[in-house]
Amino acid sequence: MVMVIIDGSTVRAFVSDEEAFNKSADEAFEALDLDRNGVLSRSELRKACETFRLFETHFGEDVAPPPPDQVSALYDSIFEQFDCDRSGTVDAAEFRAELRKIMLAIADGLGSAPIQVAVEDDGYNFLKKAADLEAEKIERAIGASS
């Protein structure tokens, strides 16, 4: 885990940087595409969601998850959100588009007040990538002015 300081503009700048955002999204997509067929199945996306422990924790504390049928329904609704063309799979473009919406919603929620966040340093954390991109821009600006 590492600590980063971010606000909505940090996240928005990352999403606006098409090259950096698309590269990060495509790397995440490839890591989730376990069978390497170029699309995410319902089970592949569910496995990814399960790593977040969305239903087993509340503010870092373990809690009893909802009944299995409710959990399945929630994962199904997440999949349907990503599967824009209703093909039964999620391709890379659909994944990027939905991830962009999620990141922009996070930016809206953060607003302009900086916060400190503990994030995984696993190479796939988009908030860390946003903070790293901002740090790189600051370093380049400082280097250019000296």
Disulfide bonds with the S-S distance in Angstrom:
none
